[in-house]
Amino acid sequence: MSFNEEHPDLQIARQRTALPIGDVATKLGIPGEALLFYGSDKAKLKTPFVQSLQDRPDGRLILVTGITPTPAGEGKTTATIGLTDALNRVGKRAATCIREPSLGPCFGMKGGAAGGGYAQVIPMEDINLHFTGDMHAISAAHNLLAAMADNHIYWSNELGFDIRRPVWRRVVDMNDRALRRLVCSLGGVGNGFPREAGFDITVASEVMAIFCLAENLADLQRRLGRIIAGYRRDQTPITAADLEAQGAMAALVKDAFQPNLVQTLEGNPAFVHGGPFANIAHGCNSVVATRSALKLADYVVTEAGFGADLGAEKFFNIKCRKASLHPDAAVIVVTVRAIKMNGGASADDLHREDREVLLKGLKNLERHIRNVGQFGVPTVVAINRFDADSADELKAVGDFCGLHGVKAFICTHWSDGGAGATELAEEIARLADSGASQFRTLYDDDMPLWEKAKSIAVSMYGASDIIADQKVRDQFKMHQNEFGHFPICMAKTQYSFSSDPGLRGAPKNHVIPIREIRLAGGAEFLIAYCGDLLTMPGLPRVPAAAQITVDQDGQIDGLF
């Protein structure tokens, strides 16, 4: 079957009858009593069962990442799901681990995030909307801490909050630029002390990051207690534990913390759990889901958000470091269209053959190949094929990869499901089984914080240096003694190796400006904000929400 952009993903998903989720669980040896059912097609793995898996050996861990994203699309999630189906087709017991979509992008510019074509996870509508309620639980826990902090200030402020320096903003899982900066507590003394405040999107919340890095419920509650809710005038932190909030916060997310199990269109197991943004947070699904999958499957295919400079870097340097994971192989997903757009082509010219533009765009892929290679993980390239791709263009990409020491595979999983990625699956299984992975992080724990940030900028972004005002440099120094062993989470535009989203390709010798550094005490990393990155996105001129309707039978149309 050829690639046909006229088939909406939702229509394709509805053509398949989902297996009972208990049958999907059986493929991994999960008994029915270990499942908390959400209807017939969704379930959570109960906490006691997850805990019972700890002594089992791990399967192989495969990361799917991509080149710098463009409006032309790359298809990492689709490739992740297609590769999982392909591995099962060639006789491997494989499962996928991906993030839960945020409502903000679903109703904004991106649309859904459950894959596409014949490489999807289902039920697609549920996964893209409320799913099992995890996002709402995380929002509630985050906002409970905000309410308890404000309540403490209102009644006594015995802890000495400096209300001139608001730290713990509220969150909502929606793109809403009007909430970025606002003044709260207006209307009289009964409403508290008027001050500047604001909202972030839920997937930027530290609660989300903690949710995805915690190893168990005890670790979750401990980390929640270490969240910094504010500072005193002497700059000493006030934590959620000081407010005695961590227990109630953990209670709100304890059920959500259980990994979600759904299925691909081909009936293979898929864990969809947690969803931190990769340009703000660390962009990976939950550790508890990944570890559970590794105990149950022989091969686990997981995805890190955006390009390898963001998602893969954070997967390796933060998630793998914190969870002691050892990735066995990696896949970099590309499309000819996205390569040409990284080479300077406009959206209107993507259908035209232009070898010069293609070669310029391949410099972006070259950088990503080099970047993943720095972590010692064997890598292949998956070319997500479109019908408009010419044979010469596909060959040029494949030859380029060969010159840089990696194999490239033309994949048609969008149109053919797992059958369109079997060659990729066979090679990635061979690599994963070969023991060739010599995984290492980019920097050691004891490297100074400033040098950690610089090493990411220089090694991953091709920058010559990082810069910051003296105030920010002082923040680095302030955190060095107690938190110098923490990794750095770079918050940067996903559209460029630089901090300028309009600078495509593979720029080099630029400088990365760090405008702020924030301590995420519970997530146990420091966030370095680069350039003008927003933690609350806005909707585009014509949001995806404008296309979504519900018919008289209750079926959703326009969600894709």
C-alpha positions, 0 to 999 in steps of 0.5 A: 500500500502506498502512502496516502495523506488523504486517509485521516488517522482517526478513520484508519484507527476505527477500521481496526477492532481492538483486542481485549486489553487482557489478551494484549497483557497475556502476550507479556505474561501479565495476569488479569488480576494484575490489571486495573481495567479502564473499559475493555481496551485500556488498563493500568498495571497495579502497583503490587504487580509492578513491584513483583517484577524487580528481580527479573532480567531486563530486555533490550532497550531501543531509543527512537529519536529524530532530526531537528523537527520542522513543519514538514514532519518527521514521524518519531512516534509513528516510527516507534510504533511501526518498529515495535510492530515490525519486531513482533512480526519478525518473531521478537517479543517487543513492547513500546513505551511512549509519552501521553499526549498533552491537550495543549498541542492536541488542540493547538498546532500539532494535533494528536500524538498517538502515531499515524496511518497504520502505525498507531496506538489505540484507542486513539481518541482516548489517548489524545484526550482524557485517557486514564486521567493522569494529566488531570491528577498531575495538574491537581497535585501541582495546584494543591501545592500552590493553594497550600503555599498561598494559604500558609501566606494568608494565615500566618506566613510562619515559614517566611515566604518572600512574596516578592519572588513567586516561584511555584506557578499554577498549571493547566493542560492547555495552550493559553497565552493569556495565563502566562503572566497575571496578577492574582488575589485581587478584590480585598484582603480576604483573597490574599496578597495581590502579586504577579503570578502565572500559569505553565502548561502541565507538561512543564510542571516539576510534578510531571518530571518527578512522576516520570523519574520516580522509581516507586511510590516512596520515592515519588513522595520523597521527591514531591517533598523536595519541591521548592515552593518559594524562598525566604528573604535570605534566599533559603528555600521553602519546600513542599515538605515544609508545608506538609503537602507531599502526602496529599500530593502523592495521594492525588497521583498514586493511581495515575502512577500505575503504568497505562497499557494499551495496544498498537493497531496490530495488537501489540503491547504499548505502555503510554505513561507520563508526558514531560515536554522535551524542550522544557523538561526531559521529554521521556515517558515514565521510568516505572513504565520503561522498567516494567516493560523491560522486565516483561518484553525482550525488546522495548522501543521508546521515544524521546521528544523532538530532535536528538539534541534535546530528547535523546540528550536528556534521555541519556543524560537524565533518565538513563543516569537517574534510572541506571538504564543501559540503552542497547541501540538507537534509531534516528528518524528522518524524512526527505521533506524535513531534511530539505526544510532544514536545508532552507526549502520552503513548505511550498517547495518540498515536492521539488527535487533540489539536490543542493538543498537536500545536501545542505539539510543533510548537515543537520542529520550529520550532526545528530548522527555524531551526537548520538554516537557520543553516547556510545550507542550503535545507531541506524537511520529510518527514512520515513518515506512519503510518496513524493520522495524520488528514488534519487533523493532516497538514495542520496540520503542512504549514501550519505548515511553510509559515508558516516558509518550508519545504515539507513532503511527506507520504511513504509510503516505509515502505510504498511504497518509493521510490514513496512519496517521489518528490515529495520527491525531485523537490523536493530535487533541484531545491533541490540543483541550484539553487545556493541553498546558502550553507553556513557553519559556526556558528563560526569556527576562531579563536573561543575554545573556551568561546565555541564551546561557548556558541554551540552551546548558545545558537544550537542549544539555545535556552539562555541560557548554559553553566556549569562548575566552575572545574576545567572552566573551567581545562581550557578555558584549558589547551587554548586555546593549542594546540588552540583551533582545534579544533571542539567536540563536545557530548556531551549527551542526545539527548532534549531541547534541554536537558541534562535528558532529560525536558524535551521540546518547545522549552525556552529560557533554560535553562543547559547544565552542562558537567561535563568536557572531553576532548581528542580529539587524533587526532579533532581536536576537544574533547568537552564532556560535559553533564549526566549523559550515559553513555558506556556504555549499559545494557540496558532491562528487556526488551532486544531481545536477548530476542526474537532467535532462530535457527531450525533452518535458521540464519535469524534471527528477532526482529531488526528 
